[in-house]
Amino acid sequence: MTRQILAADLGLAHIDGALVRIEKPKKAPKPLRRGGPIARRTTPSKKPSTPEQRAIERNDRAFSKAIRTRDCPQGWGKCITCGKLASYAKMDCGHYLGRQYFATRWDPMNCAAQCRTCNRFNEGLKAKFRVALVKKYGEKAIQRMEALHKTGRKPDLLQLQLIRDEIRDGKRTEAPDAA
C-alpha cells in the first residue's frame, strides 16, 4: 500500500507486475503576447474615433452631471424608481426612453436621477419610471415624449455643439412644469 502511494507520487504505476513511469500530458504552451511573455495585457481602445462620437460622449457626461445636480440639490437625492436615498456620486442619469433615440436622449423630461442598482442591474425599471414621470409631468406630456422619441436622427457635429451649449447654459436641465 505504501509503495503504491509512493509510486503514484513519483509518477510511477504497476502495469503487469512491472513498475512503469507515467508521464503527465503536457499543456500546450500559451501563445506569447505582443512584446514578449511579460508584456502587459492589451485591451482595445474604447475612445470614440470620430469627432461626432466624442461630442456625443461629452454631451452625455455634461447632461448626466446636470440632471444629477438637478435631482440631488444638496448632494443627496432619491432614486426615481425605488425611492432609495443616495449621494450624487452613487446616482446615474437614468433614461426612461433609451439613449439610442436621439430625439429624447438629452430631454430633461426623459431623465432623472436613478440609483445604480435600478439603472444598471434592473434595466431602469421602465414601468416604475413611467409611473413616476406621469406623477411629475402628467400623462399627456409623457405620451407626447413617447410619440416623439423615434422621430429624431443622429445629430451632426454643429447640432451636437449647440446641444452642449444648451446643457452648459442650463436650458436642457429644466423640464417643463408639471401638468
N, C-alpha and C positions, 0 to 999 in steps of 0.2 A: 504494500500500500504506500509506504513512504517512498519507495523507488518510483512508483507511478507518478506521484505528485512531483517529485524532484525532476523526473524526466519531462513532465509536462511544462514545468517552469523553464527548463532549458531548451524547449522546442524539440523534444525527442518523443518518440512513440514506439510501442511494441507492435510490430507487424509480423505475423507468422513466426513469433519467437525471437525475432531479431530487433535490435534497437536501431531505429531509423530516424534520421534528422528530418524534421518537417520545417520547411521554410514558409514564413508567412507571406501572403501575396503582397507585393509592393504596391504602394499607391502611385498613381500616375503623378508625375511632377506637375506642380502648379505652373501655369504659364507665367512668364516674367512680365511684369508691367513695364510700361514705357519708362525708361530711365533706370532700369535695374531692379533687383529684388527688394530693395529698401525704399523704392520710390513711394511717395505718398499717394494715397488713393485719389484718383482724379474723378471729379464729378462734372457733368456738363454744366456749362454756364446757364443760369436762369435769367440773365439780364435780357430785357427786351431788346430786340435787334433794330427796330425801326423807330424813327422819331415819333410816329403816331403811338406806338406801343409804350414808349417812355412817357409821353404826355398823358396817356390813359392811366398809367401807373401813378404818376404824380397827382393827377386829379383824384384818383381813388384814395390815396393817402391823405390828401388835404380834406377831402369830403368826409372821410371817416373821422378825422380829428374834429371837424366842425360839428358833426352830428353827435358824437360822444360828448363834446363840450356842451352842446345844447341840452342833452338829456341828463348830464351829470354836472349840474351847475356848481356845486361845491366840492367836486372831485368824487362824489358818490352818486349813484343812480340806481333805479330799479330796472330790471330786465322787463321788456315789454311783454314777454310771453309767460314767464314763470313768476315774476314779481320778486325775484331774489335781489337783495341789495348787494351791490359790488362796487369796487372802486373803478375810476375811469380807466386805469391801466388793465383791468381784468374784463373790460367790456369790448365787444365788437360792434361794428356798424352793421346791423342785420338788415337785409333787404327782403321785403315781402314778395315782390316780383324780382326774379333773379337778375344778377348783374349782366347777363348776356343780352338783355333787352336795353339797348342804349337810350330809348325814349324815356325810360324811368330810372336808369342807372344812377343818375345824380339828382333825382327828385326827392326833396326832403320829406314829402308826404309818404314816400315808399320806404323810408328808412327810419330806424330807431335803434337806440342802444339796446343790445341784447347780450346776455352773459355768454361766455364762450361755449358752455355746455349746450345751451339751446341752439346757438348758431352753427357750431361746427359739428357737434355729435348727434344732435336731434334734427338736423336738416332744417333748422329755422322754425320748426313747429308752425307751419303756414296757417293752419286753421285758427290757432290761438292768436297768431299775429294779426290775421284779418279781423277777428272779433275786437281786438284792442284798437286797431285803426278805425274801425267803424264807430267805436265809442268816442274816439278822439276827433274824427273829421266828418263823420256822417256817412250813411250808405251811398248817397249819390256821388259824393266825391271819390269814394273808393271804386265805384262802378266806372266812373269816367277814367280813372287811372288804369283800371284793368282793360278798358277798351283801347286805351292809348298805347299800352306797353309794347305791342308788336308792330307799331307803325314806324318806329324810328330806324334810321340807318346808322351805320358806323360813321361818326363824325370825322371830318378831315382835320388836319393839324391846326388850321386857323380857328375852327369851331372849338377844338379842344382848348386852345389858349383862351378863348373868350369864356368858356365854362370855368376854367381855372381862375380867371379874374373875378367872375361872379362868386365863386366859392370864397375867394380871398376877401371880397368886399362884403360878404355876409348875405348876399342876395339868394344864395342857394341853400341856406341853412334854415330859414324860417318858412314853414309850411303855411298855407292859408289858415285863417282862423277856423275853429270847429264850427260845423253847421248846426 
